[in-house]
Amino acid sequence: MAISNIDNRGSWYDIYDERGKKGKTLSSNIGTIEGFSSDFFVANRGSWFDLYDENGKKYKTLSSNIGDFVSISGNTFVVKRSSWLDTYDKSGKKINTRSAR
């Protein structure tokens, strides 16, 4: 199932597939969803970034000390750390660093 949308409905997040069908509902206790792509999404839970797959299963936790969430695209996401932009793959491994200018 590919994620097409994640809808915040009060205390719940509904995950929709590419056909617009609701596939999973998660409690908003997982944190604030920062962004999603078709394969995964990132939730901010206080001092932690949690990575979830398209089925709503958490598979990785990263410290929020890695930086401030910027964006997500395809199989990567970007965080800003002072004057640097770090790119991480969907498994949580840093794959690139560049100047934020």
Biopython code that builds the backbone (N, CA, C, O; Angstrom):
import numpy as np
from Bio.PDB.StructureBuilder import StructureBuilder

atoms = [
    (1, "MET", "N", (0.836, -1.174, 0.000)),
    (1, "MET", "CA", (0.000, 0.000, 0.000)),
    (1, "MET", "C", (0.890, 1.250, 0.000)),
    (1, "MET", "O", (1.776, 1.374, 0.845)),
    (2, "ALA", "N", (0.669, 2.142, -0.906)),
    (2, "ALA", "CA", (1.385, 3.408, -0.941)),
    (2, "ALA", "C", (0.542, 4.477, -0.247)),
    (2, "ALA", "O", (-0.678, 4.508, -0.408)),
    (3, "ILE", "N", (1.179, 5.341, 0.515)),
    (3, "ILE", "CA", (0.467, 6.401, 1.224)),
    (3, "ILE", "C", (0.117, 7.510, 0.231)),
    (3, "ILE", "O", (0.987, 7.999, -0.490)),
    (4, "SER", "N", (-1.154, 7.902, 0.198)),
    (4, "SER", "CA", (-1.546, 9.048, -0.625)),
    (4, "SER", "C", (-1.898, 10.244, 0.247)),
    (4, "SER", "O", (-1.789, 11.389, -0.192)),
    (5, "ASN", "N", (-2.326, 9.979, 1.500)),
    (5, "ASN", "CA", (-2.679, 11.072, 2.393)),
    (5, "ASN", "C", (-2.711, 10.561, 3.832)),
    (5, "ASN", "O", (-2.987, 9.390, 4.091)),
    (6, "ILE", "N", (-2.420, 11.476, 4.760)),
    (6, "ILE", "CA", (-2.604, 11.198, 6.185)),
    (6, "ILE", "C", (-3.457, 12.335, 6.722)),
    (6, "ILE", "O", (-3.070, 13.502, 6.658)),
    (7, "ASP", "N", (-4.616, 11.985, 7.250)),
    (7, "ASP", "CA", (-5.595, 12.963, 7.701)),
    (7, "ASP", "C", (-5.638, 12.977, 9.224)),
    (7, "ASP", "O", (-5.774, 11.928, 9.854)),
    (8, "ASN", "N", (-5.520, 14.169, 9.819)),
    (8, "ASN", "CA", (-5.616, 14.312, 11.264)),
    (8, "ASN", "C", (-7.086, 14.525, 11.609)),
    (8, "ASN", "O", (-7.701, 15.506, 11.191)),
    (9, "ARG", "N", (-7.631, 13.600, 12.370)),
    (9, "ARG", "CA", (-9.042, 13.648, 12.755)),
    (9, "ARG", "C", (-9.116, 13.646, 14.275)),
    (9, "ARG", "O", (-9.294, 12.601, 14.899)),
    (10, "GLY", "N", (-8.975, 14.834, 14.863)),
    (10, "GLY", "CA", (-9.017, 14.949, 16.323)),
    (10, "GLY", "C", (-7.857, 14.221, 16.971)),
    (10, "GLY", "O", (-6.705, 14.632, 16.835)),
    (11, "SER", "N", (-8.160, 13.128, 17.683)),
    (11, "SER", "CA", (-7.141, 12.358, 18.386)),
    (11, "SER", "C", (-6.594, 11.212, 17.545)),
    (11, "SER", "O", (-5.943, 10.311, 18.074)),
    (12, "TRP", "N", (-6.853, 11.237, 16.235)),
    (12, "TRP", "CA", (-6.480, 10.112, 15.365)),
    (12, "TRP", "C", (-5.859, 10.592, 14.071)),
    (12, "TRP", "O", (-6.142, 11.690, 13.593)),
    (13, "TYR", "N", (-5.004, 9.747, 13.511)),
    (13, "TYR", "CA", (-4.469, 9.936, 12.163)),
    (13, "TYR", "C", (-4.978, 8.788, 11.299)),
    (13, "TYR", "O", (-4.796, 7.620, 11.643)),
    (14, "ASP", "N", (-5.608, 9.115, 10.192)),
    (14, "ASP", "CA", (-6.055, 8.114, 9.232)),
    (14, "ASP", "C", (-5.080, 8.088, 8.059)),
    (14, "ASP", "O", (-4.793, 9.126, 7.462)),
    (15, "ILE", "N", (-4.576, 6.908, 7.732)),
    (15, "ILE", "CA", (-3.642, 6.737, 6.617)),
    (15, "ILE", "C", (-4.416, 6.177, 5.430)),
    (15, "ILE", "O", (-5.072, 5.142, 5.538)),
    (16, "TYR", "N", (-4.332, 6.873, 4.293)),
    (16, "TYR", "CA", (-5.055, 6.471, 3.093)),
    (16, "TYR", "C", (-4.087, 5.947, 2.036)),
    (16, "TYR", "O", (-2.972, 6.451, 1.894)),
    (17, "ASP", "N", (-4.524, 4.934, 1.301)),
    (17, "ASP", "CA", (-3.690, 4.359, 0.254)),
    (17, "ASP", "C", (-3.886, 5.095, -1.066)),
    (17, "ASP", "O", (-4.631, 6.072, -1.147)),
    (18, "GLU", "N", (-3.203, 4.609, -2.095)),
    (18, "GLU", "CA", (-3.226, 5.271, -3.401)),
    (18, "GLU", "C", (-4.602, 5.263, -4.062)),
    (18, "GLU", "O", (-4.832, 6.010, -5.013)),
    (19, "ARG", "N", (-5.516, 4.433, -3.571)),
    (19, "ARG", "CA", (-6.880, 4.400, -4.096)),
    (19, "ARG", "C", (-7.830, 5.247, -3.263)),
    (19, "ARG", "O", (-9.030, 5.286, -3.538)),
    (20, "GLY", "N", (-7.300, 5.933, -2.240)),
    (20, "GLY", "CA", (-8.117, 6.761, -1.366)),
    (20, "GLY", "C", (-8.837, 5.981, -0.296)),
    (20, "GLY", "O", (-9.736, 6.510, 0.358)),
    (21, "LYS", "N", (-8.459, 4.733, -0.104)),
    (21, "LYS", "CA", (-9.086, 3.862, 0.890)),
    (21, "LYS", "C", (-8.306, 3.946, 2.201)),
    (21, "LYS", "O", (-7.077, 3.873, 2.211)),
    (22, "LYS", "N", (-9.043, 4.102, 3.317)),
    (22, "LYS", "CA", (-8.389, 4.174, 4.619)),
    (22, "LYS", "C", (-7.779, 2.816, 4.946)),
    (22, "LYS", "O", (-8.472, 1.798, 4.963)),
    (23, "GLY", "N", (-6.478, 2.815, 5.206)),
    (23, "GLY", "CA", (-5.792, 1.568, 5.486)),
    (23, "GLY", "C", (-5.510, 1.346, 6.955)),
    (23, "GLY", "O", (-5.521, 0.208, 7.425)),
    (24, "LYS", "N", (-5.257, 2.422, 7.688)),
    (24, "LYS", "CA", (-4.857, 2.289, 9.090)),
    (24, "LYS", "C", (-5.231, 3.564, 9.826)),
    (24, "LYS", "O", (-5.207, 4.650, 9.247)),
    (25, "THR", "N", (-5.575, 3.435, 11.098)),
    (25, "THR", "CA", (-5.823, 4.576, 11.962)),
    (25, "THR", "C", (-4.897, 4.459, 13.159)),
    (25, "THR", "O", (-4.832, 3.416, 13.811)),
    (26, "LEU", "N", (-4.174, 5.553, 13.445)),
    (26, "LEU", "CA", (-3.238, 5.594, 14.565)),
    (26, "LEU", "C", (-3.628, 6.709, 15.521)),
    (26, "LEU", "O", (-4.167, 7.734, 15.105)),
    (27, "SER", "N", (-3.354, 6.506, 16.796)),
    (27, "SER", "CA", (-3.603, 7.535, 17.793)),
    (27, "SER", "C", (-2.675, 8.723, 17.548)),
    (27, "SER", "O", (-1.539, 8.548, 17.108)),
    (28, "SER", "N", (-3.158, 9.924, 17.833)),
    (28, "SER", "CA", (-2.306, 11.107, 17.699)),
    (28, "SER", "C", (-1.229, 11.144, 18.780)),
    (28, "SER", "O", (-0.385, 12.040, 18.775)),
    (29, "ASN", "N", (-1.246, 10.188, 19.702)),
    (29, "ASN", "CA", (-0.193, 10.078, 20.719)),
    (29, "ASN", "C", (1.163, 9.748, 20.097)),
    (29, "ASN", "O", (2.185, 9.842, 20.775)),
    (30, "ILE", "N", (1.191, 9.362, 18.819)),
    (30, "ILE", "CA", (2.475, 9.084, 18.165)),
    (30, "ILE", "C", (3.273, 10.360, 17.973)),
    (30, "ILE", "O", (4.474, 10.294, 17.712)),
    (31, "GLY", "N", (2.631, 11.533, 18.097)),
    (31, "GLY", "CA", (3.302, 12.816, 17.928)),
    (31, "GLY", "C", (2.738, 13.570, 16.742)),
    (31, "GLY", "O", (1.685, 13.223, 16.209)),
    (32, "THR", "N", (3.448, 14.598, 16.341)),
    (32, "THR", "CA", (3.046, 15.419, 15.204)),
    (32, "THR", "C", (3.668, 14.867, 13.937)),
    (32, "THR", "O", (4.884, 14.688, 13.868)),
    (33, "ILE", "N", (2.852, 14.598, 12.942)),
    (33, "ILE", "CA", (3.399, 14.112, 11.672)),
    (33, "ILE", "C", (4.023, 15.288, 10.941)),
    (33, "ILE", "O", (3.350, 16.261, 10.599)),
    (34, "GLU", "N", (5.334, 15.175, 10.708)),
    (34, "GLU", "CA", (6.085, 16.246, 10.047)),
    (34, "GLU", "C", (5.914, 16.199, 8.530)),
    (34, "GLU", "O", (5.853, 17.240, 7.875)),
    (35, "GLY", "N", (5.837, 14.989, 7.973)),
    (35, "GLY", "CA", (5.692, 14.845, 6.537)),
    (35, "GLY", "C", (5.583, 13.384, 6.164)),
    (35, "GLY", "O", (5.895, 12.498, 6.960)),
    (36, "PHE", "N", (5.130, 13.141, 4.930)),
    (36, "PHE", "CA", (5.002, 11.763, 4.463)),
    (36, "PHE", "C", (5.310, 11.685, 2.983)),
    (36, "PHE", "O", (5.171, 12.664, 2.251)),
    (37, "SER", "N", (5.729, 10.510, 2.555)),
    (37, "SER", "CA", (5.878, 10.194, 1.136)),
    (37, "SER", "C", (5.049, 8.938, 0.903)),
    (37, "SER", "O", (4.308, 8.518, 1.792)),
    (38, "SER", "N", (5.158, 8.347, -0.248)),
    (38, "SER", "CA", (4.341, 7.168, -0.538)),
    (38, "SER", "C", (4.775, 5.950, 0.284)),
    (38, "SER", "O", (3.980, 5.031, 0.481)),
    (39, "ASP", "N", (6.027, 5.930, 0.768)),
    (39, "ASP", "CA", (6.558, 4.757, 1.456)),
    (39, "ASP", "C", (6.664, 4.867, 2.971)),
    (39, "ASP", "O", (6.636, 3.848, 3.662)),
    (40, "PHE", "N", (6.784, 6.075, 3.499)),
    (40, "PHE", "CA", (6.995, 6.231, 4.936)),
    (40, "PHE", "C", (6.588, 7.621, 5.385)),
    (40, "PHE", "O", (6.351, 8.508, 4.564)),
    (41, "PHE", "N", (6.509, 7.807, 6.725)),
    (41, "PHE", "CA", (6.262, 9.138, 7.256)),
    (41, "PHE", "C", (7.073, 9.346, 8.523)),
    (41, "PHE", "O", (7.515, 8.392, 9.164)),
    (42, "VAL", "N", (7.259, 10.617, 8.873)),
    (42, "VAL", "CA", (8.060, 11.006, 10.027)),
    (42, "VAL", "C", (7.154, 11.710, 11.028)),
    (42, "VAL", "O", (6.434, 12.646, 10.680)),
    (43, "ALA", "N", (7.198, 11.246, 12.282)),
    (43, "ALA", "CA", (6.446, 11.873, 13.371)),
    (43, "ALA", "C", (7.429, 12.418, 14.395)),
    (43, "ALA", "O", (8.425, 11.772, 14.720)),
    (44, "ASN", "N", (7.140, 13.607, 14.897)),
    (44, "ASN", "CA", (7.963, 14.236, 15.926)),
    (44, "ASN", "C", (7.274, 14.015, 17.262)),
    (44, "ASN", "O", (6.138, 14.441, 17.471)),
    (45, "ARG", "N", (7.979, 13.340, 18.161)),
    (45, "ARG", "CA", (7.457, 13.030, 19.487)),
    (45, "ARG", "C", (8.418, 13.612, 20.518)),
    (45, "ARG", "O", (9.263, 12.907, 21.071)),
    (46, "GLY", "N", (8.271, 14.916, 20.765)),
    (46, "GLY", "CA", (9.138, 15.580, 21.744)),
    (46, "GLY", "C", (10.579, 15.611, 21.285)),
    (46, "GLY", "O", (10.925, 16.331, 20.348)),
    (47, "SER", "N", (11.420, 14.832, 21.942)),
    (47, "SER", "CA", (12.853, 14.801, 21.626)),
    (47, "SER", "C", (13.203, 13.741, 20.596)),
    (47, "SER", "O", (14.377, 13.418, 20.417)),
    (48, "TRP", "N", (12.206, 13.196, 19.918)),
    (48, "TRP", "CA", (12.442, 12.068, 19.014)),
    (48, "TRP", "C", (11.724, 12.237, 17.682)),
    (48, "TRP", "O", (10.630, 12.798, 17.618)),
    (49, "PHE", "N", (12.358, 11.744, 16.619)),
    (49, "PHE", "CA", (11.716, 11.560, 15.322)),
    (49, "PHE", "C", (11.487, 10.061, 15.164)),
    (49, "PHE", "O", (12.434, 9.277, 15.239)),
    (50, "ASP", "N", (10.249, 9.662, 14.948)),
    (50, "ASP", "CA", (9.925, 8.260, 14.712)),
    (50, "ASP", "C", (9.599, 8.073, 13.236)),
    (50, "ASP", "O", (8.850, 8.858, 12.654)),
    (51, "LEU", "N", (10.164, 7.029, 12.632)),
    (51, "LEU", "CA", (9.893, 6.703, 11.233)),
    (51, "LEU", "C", (8.904, 5.550, 11.191)),
    (51, "LEU", "O", (9.072, 4.547, 11.884)),
    (52, "TYR", "N", (7.870, 5.703, 10.371)),
    (52, "TYR", "CA", (6.813, 4.703, 10.244)),
    (52, "TYR", "C", (6.707, 4.259, 8.795)),
    (52, "TYR", "O", (6.929, 5.048, 7.877)),
    (53, "ASP", "N", (6.367, 2.993, 8.595)),
    (53, "ASP", "CA", (6.158, 2.510, 7.233)),
    (53, "ASP", "C", (4.735, 2.810, 6.778)),
    (53, "ASP", "O", (3.946, 3.383, 7.530)),
    (54, "GLU", "N", (4.411, 2.424, 5.553)),
    (54, "GLU", "CA", (3.101, 2.732, 4.974)),
    (54, "GLU", "C", (1.953, 2.029, 5.697)),
    (54, "GLU", "O", (0.792, 2.397, 5.518)),
    (55, "ASN", "N", (2.269, 1.023, 6.511)),
    (55, "ASN", "CA", (1.248, 0.312, 7.282)),
    (55, "ASN", "C", (1.085, 0.866, 8.694)),
    (55, "ASN", "O", (0.333, 0.311, 9.494)),
    (56, "GLY", "N", (1.783, 1.954, 9.002)),
    (56, "GLY", "CA", (1.674, 2.570, 10.316)),
    (56, "GLY", "C", (2.500, 1.903, 11.391)),
    (56, "GLY", "O", (2.241, 2.088, 12.580)),
    (57, "LYS", "N", (3.502, 1.120, 10.982)),
    (57, "LYS", "CA", (4.363, 0.442, 11.957)),
    (57, "LYS", "C", (5.657, 1.242, 12.143)),
    (57, "LYS", "O", (6.367, 1.532, 11.180)),
    (58, "LYS", "N", (5.949, 1.593, 13.406)),
    (58, "LYS", "CA", (7.197, 2.316, 13.699)),
    (58, "LYS", "C", (8.364, 1.369, 13.519)),
    (58, "LYS", "O", (8.351, 0.254, 14.040)),
    (59, "TYR", "N", (9.393, 1.814, 12.772)),
    (59, "TYR", "CA", (10.548, 0.945, 12.546)),
    (59, "TYR", "C", (11.875, 1.591, 12.908)),
    (59, "TYR", "O", (12.905, 0.918, 12.890)),
    (60, "LYS", "N", (11.879, 2.895, 13.240)),
    (60, "LYS", "CA", (13.147, 3.549, 13.586)),
    (60, "LYS", "C", (12.844, 4.783, 14.425)),
    (60, "LYS", "O", (11.859, 5.480, 14.182)),
    (61, "THR", "N", (13.696, 5.052, 15.415)),
    (61, "THR", "CA", (13.609, 6.263, 16.220)),
    (61, "THR", "C", (14.956, 6.974, 16.179)),
    (61, "THR", "O", (16.002, 6.361, 16.393)),
    (62, "LEU", "N", (14.918, 8.273, 15.902)),
    (62, "LEU", "CA", (16.118, 9.113, 15.864)),
    (62, "LEU", "C", (15.943, 10.258, 16.845)),
    (62, "LEU", "O", (14.833, 10.755, 17.033)),
    (63, "SER", "N", (17.025, 10.674, 17.467)),
    (63, "SER", "CA", (16.972, 11.832, 18.354)),
    (63, "SER", "C", (16.656, 13.082, 17.550)),
    (63, "SER", "O", (17.131, 13.232, 16.425)),
    (64, "SER", "N", (15.865, 13.976, 18.113)),
    (64, "SER", "CA", (15.576, 15.235, 17.407)),
    (64, "SER", "C", (16.795, 16.152, 17.406)),
    (64, "SER", "O", (16.758, 17.218, 16.792)),
    (65, "ASN", "N", (17.880, 15.756, 18.084)),
    (65, "ASN", "CA", (19.133, 16.517, 18.038)),
    (65, "ASN", "C", (19.746, 16.516, 16.642)),
    (65, "ASN", "O", (20.676, 17.279, 16.381)),
    (66, "ILE", "N", (19.238, 15.666, 15.730)),
    (66, "ILE", "CA", (19.774, 15.658, 14.366)),
    (66, "ILE", "C", (19.430, 16.946, 13.638)),
    (66, "ILE", "O", (20.069, 17.273, 12.637)),
    (67, "GLY", "N", (18.428, 17.691, 14.119)),
    (67, "GLY", "CA", (18.069, 18.964, 13.507)),
    (67, "GLY", "C", (16.568, 19.165, 13.438)),
    (67, "GLY", "O", (15.792, 18.389, 13.996)),
    (68, "ASP", "N", (16.173, 20.227, 12.738)),
    (68, "ASP", "CA", (14.765, 20.558, 12.555)),
    (68, "ASP", "C", (14.292, 20.001, 11.218)),
    (68, "ASP", "O", (14.951, 20.182, 10.195)),
    (69, "PHE", "N", (13.165, 19.332, 11.231)),
    (69, "PHE", "CA", (12.621, 18.737, 10.015)),
    (69, "PHE", "C", (12.360, 19.828, 8.977)),
    (69, "PHE", "O", (11.811, 20.882, 9.296)),
    (70, "VAL", "N", (12.766, 19.558, 7.713)),
    (70, "VAL", "CA", (12.547, 20.503, 6.613)),
    (70, "VAL", "C", (11.545, 19.941, 5.615)),
    (70, "VAL", "O", (10.521, 20.567, 5.343)),
    (71, "SER", "N", (11.837, 18.746, 5.061)),
    (71, "SER", "CA", (10.964, 18.201, 4.018)),
    (71, "SER", "C", (11.185, 16.702, 3.864)),
    (71, "SER", "O", (12.127, 16.122, 4.404)),
    (72, "ILE", "N", (10.274, 16.102, 3.105)),
    (72, "ILE", "CA", (10.366, 14.686, 2.783)),
    (72, "ILE", "C", (10.034, 14.537, 1.309)),
    (72, "ILE", "O", (9.148, 15.218, 0.792)),
    (73, "SER", "N", (10.744, 13.648, 0.635)),
    (73, "SER", "CA", (10.491, 13.414, -0.782)),
    (73, "SER", "C", (11.009, 12.035, -1.155)),
    (73, "SER", "O", (12.143, 11.679, -0.833)),
    (74, "GLY", "N", (10.181, 11.271, -1.829)),
    (74, "GLY", "CA", (10.599, 9.933, -2.233)),
    (74, "GLY", "C", (11.008, 9.104, -1.047)),
    (74, "GLY", "O", (10.216, 8.893, -0.128)),
    (75, "ASN", "N", (12.241, 8.629, -1.054)),
    (75, "ASN", "CA", (12.748, 7.786, 0.029)),
    (75, "ASN", "C", (13.718, 8.523, 0.943)),
    (75, "ASN", "O", (14.515, 7.891, 1.637)),
    (76, "THR", "N", (13.660, 9.860, 0.951)),
    (76, "THR", "CA", (14.574, 10.639, 1.783)),
    (76, "THR", "C", (13.830, 11.755, 2.515)),
    (76, "THR", "O", (12.735, 12.164, 2.130)),
    (77, "PHE", "N", (14.473, 12.232, 3.591)),
    (77, "PHE", "CA", (13.971, 13.430, 4.258)),
    (77, "PHE", "C", (15.156, 14.301, 4.635)),
    (77, "PHE", "O", (16.284, 13.820, 4.744)),
    (78, "VAL", "N", (14.890, 15.597, 4.836)),
    (78, "VAL", "CA", (15.935, 16.584, 5.083)),
    (78, "VAL", "C", (15.676, 17.268, 6.418)),
    (78, "VAL", "O", (14.540, 17.620, 6.737)),
    (79, "VAL", "N", (16.750, 17.455, 7.200)),
    (79, "VAL", "CA", (16.693, 18.224, 8.440)),
    (79, "VAL", "C", (17.749, 19.321, 8.381)),
    (79, "VAL", "O", (18.785, 19.171, 7.733)),
    (80, "LYS", "N", (17.467, 20.433, 9.074)),
    (80, "LYS", "CA", (18.424, 21.541, 9.134)),
    (80, "LYS", "C", (19.087, 21.527, 10.499)),
    (80, "LYS", "O", (18.422, 21.537, 11.535)),
    (81, "ARG", "N", (20.414, 21.504, 10.477)),
    (81, "ARG", "CA", (21.236, 21.488, 11.684)),
    (81, "ARG", "C", (22.150, 22.688, 11.608)),
    (81, "ARG", "O", (23.125, 22.674, 10.857)),
    (82, "SER", "N", (21.855, 23.732, 12.370)),
    (82, "SER", "CA", (22.516, 25.042, 12.333)),
    (82, "SER", "C", (22.596, 25.517, 10.886)),
    (82, "SER", "O", (21.556, 25.820, 10.301)),
    (83, "SER", "N", (23.769, 25.593, 10.287)),
    (83, "SER", "CA", (23.869, 26.086, 8.906)),
    (83, "SER", "C", (24.045, 24.949, 7.897)),
    (83, "SER", "O", (24.557, 25.162, 6.798)),
    (84, "TRP", "N", (23.625, 23.761, 8.269)),
    (84, "TRP", "CA", (23.763, 22.588, 7.402)),
    (84, "TRP", "C", (22.419, 21.912, 7.156)),
    (84, "TRP", "O", (21.544, 21.908, 8.022)),
    (85, "LEU", "N", (22.269, 21.342, 5.968)),
    (85, "LEU", "CA", (21.120, 20.519, 5.627)),
    (85, "LEU", "C", (21.603, 19.081, 5.487)),
    (85, "LEU", "O", (22.463, 18.784, 4.658)),
    (86, "ASP", "N", (21.051, 18.201, 6.294)),
    (86, "ASP", "CA", (21.418, 16.785, 6.255)),
    (86, "ASP", "C", (20.281, 15.993, 5.618)),
    (86, "ASP", "O", (19.116, 16.163, 5.976)),
    (87, "THR", "N", (20.630, 15.132, 4.676)),
    (87, "THR", "CA", (19.663, 14.267, 4.022)),
    (87, "THR", "C", (19.795, 12.862, 4.590)),
    (87, "THR", "O", (20.894, 12.313, 4.676)),
    (88, "TYR", "N", (18.659, 12.288, 4.977)),
    (88, "TYR", "CA", (18.599, 10.936, 5.519)),
    (88, "TYR", "C", (17.754, 10.062, 4.599)),
    (88, "TYR", "O", (16.788, 10.534, 4.000)),
    (89, "ASP", "N", (18.121, 8.792, 4.491)),
    (89, "ASP", "CA", (17.262, 7.879, 3.737)),
    (89, "ASP", "C", (16.154, 7.368, 4.653)),
    (89, "ASP", "O", (16.149, 7.653, 5.851)),
    (90, "LYS", "N", (15.226, 6.618, 4.087)),
    (90, "LYS", "CA", (14.065, 6.191, 4.871)),
    (90, "LYS", "C", (14.406, 5.204, 5.978)),
    (90, "LYS", "O", (13.573, 4.930, 6.841)),
    (91, "SER", "N", (15.633, 4.663, 5.960)),
    (91, "SER", "CA", (16.049, 3.779, 7.050)),
    (91, "SER", "C", (16.668, 4.567, 8.208)),
    (91, "SER", "O", (17.023, 3.983, 9.232)),
    (92, "GLY", "N", (16.802, 5.892, 8.052)),
    (92, "GLY", "CA", (17.352, 6.730, 9.112)),
    (92, "GLY", "C", (18.847, 6.928, 9.026)),
    (92, "GLY", "O", (19.453, 7.429, 9.973)),
    (93, "LYS", "N", (19.468, 6.547, 7.903)),
    (93, "LYS", "CA", (20.906, 6.708, 7.718)),
    (93, "LYS", "C", (21.189, 8.030, 7.006)),
    (93, "LYS", "O", (20.579, 8.336, 5.981)),
    (94, "LYS", "N", (22.121, 8.812, 7.561)),
    (94, "LYS", "CA", (22.501, 10.080, 6.919)),
    (94, "LYS", "C", (23.253, 9.760, 5.631)),
    (94, "LYS", "O", (24.210, 8.986, 5.642)),
    (95, "ILE", "N", (22.819, 10.359, 4.519)),
    (95, "ILE", "CA", (23.449, 10.061, 3.237)),
    (95, "ILE", "C", (24.109, 11.266, 2.593)),
    (95, "ILE", "O", (24.868, 11.118, 1.636)),
    (96, "ASN", "N", (23.821, 12.487, 3.120)),
    (96, "ASN", "CA", (24.436, 13.663, 2.519)),
    (96, "ASN", "C", (24.352, 14.847, 3.480)),
    (96, "ASN", "O", (23.429, 14.935, 4.290)),
    (97, "THR", "N", (25.325, 15.756, 3.381)),
    (97, "THR", "CA", (25.324, 17.009, 4.108)),
    (97, "THR", "C", (25.731, 18.111, 3.150)),
    (97, "THR", "O", (26.679, 17.959, 2.380)),
    (98, "ARG", "N", (25.014, 19.214, 3.201)),
    (98, "ARG", "CA", (25.365, 20.376, 2.367)),
    (98, "ARG", "C", (25.082, 21.653, 3.146)),
    (98, "ARG", "O", (24.342, 21.645, 4.130)),
    (99, "SER", "N", (25.673, 22.734, 2.697)),
    (99, "SER", "CA", (25.476, 24.012, 3.336)),
    (99, "SER", "C", (24.049, 24.501, 3.120)),
    (99, "SER", "O", (23.484, 24.337, 2.039)),
    (100, "ALA", "N", (23.474, 25.103, 4.158)),
    (100, "ALA", "CA", (22.120, 25.646, 4.038)),
    (100, "ALA", "C", (22.129, 27.024, 3.375)),
    (100, "ALA", "O", (21.079, 27.517, 2.965)),
    (101, "ARG", "N", (23.281, 27.638, 3.269)),
    (101, "ARG", "CA", (23.502, 28.974, 2.679)),
    (101, "ARG", "C", (22.693, 29.984, 3.385)),
    (101, "ARG", "O", (22.739, 31.164, 3.039)),
]
sb = StructureBuilder()
sb.init_structure("model")
sb.init_model(0)
sb.init_chain("A")
sb.init_seg("    ")
for serial, (resi, resn, name, xyz) in enumerate(atoms, 1):
    if name == "N":
        sb.init_residue(resn, " ", resi, " ")
    sb.init_atom(name, np.array(xyz, "f"), 0.0, 1.0, " ", f" {name:<3s}", serial, name[0])
structure = sb.get_structure()
